[in-house]
Amino acid sequence: MQGIKCYYLDEEKQWLGYLPNFPDHWAHGETLEALQANLYRLNFDLTLMEALRKVSELSLLL
């Protein structure tokens, strides 16, 4: 399994973090392990969305 780099900080009662490839999308968890699981899911979802995004041209009959 390939590792995923993440940045995180420990706030008072929760952990906050983000992925360098998606710095506008933050995740949180009550523990570091929960944060890591949420960041993993976030990475999976956002990477999947990028892979599914396709551009095509529609021909409309007017």
QUINORJO-V501728 format. One record per residue. N is the residue number from 1. SS is DSSP state (H for helix, E for strand, L for the rest). PHI is phi in whole degrees, 0 to 359 (NA if undefined). NEAR is the number of other C-alpha atoms within 8 Angstrom. Layout:
N:SS:PHI:NEAR / N:SS:PHI:NEAR
This chain:
1:L:NA:2 / 2:L:277:3 / 3:L:284:4 / 4:L:241:6 / 5:L:283:6 / 6:E:216:9 / 7:E:242:8 / 8:E:212:8 / 9:E:218:7 / 10:E:259:8 / 11:L:273:7 / 12:L:302:4 / 13:L:236:6 / 14:L:206:10 / 15:E:256:14 / 16:E:240:13 / 17:E:199:13 / 18:E:212:14 / 19:E:257:14 / 20:L:300:8 / 21:L:287:4 / 22:E:226:7 / 23:E:292:8 / 24:E:275:5 / 25:E:247:7 / 26:E:258:9 / 27:E:231:11 / 28:E:216:11 / 29:E:199:13 / 30:L:285:9 / 31:L:230:8 / 32:H:297:8 / 33:H:295:7 / 34:H:294:10 / 35:H:298:15 / 36:H:298:9 / 37:H:296:8 / 38:H:293:11 / 39:H:293:13 / 40:H:298:9 / 41:H:296:8 / 42:H:298:9 / 43:H:298:9 / 44:H:299:8 / 45:H:297:8 / 46:H:290:8 / 47:H:293:8 / 48:H:296:8 / 49:H:298:8 / 50:H:295:7 / 51:H:290:7 / 52:H:277:6 / 53:L:291:6 / 54:L:229:5 / 55:L:244:4 / 56:L:214:4 / 57:L:248:4 / 58:L:260:4 / 59:L:258:4 / 60:L:256:4 / 61:L:272:3 / 62:L:247:2
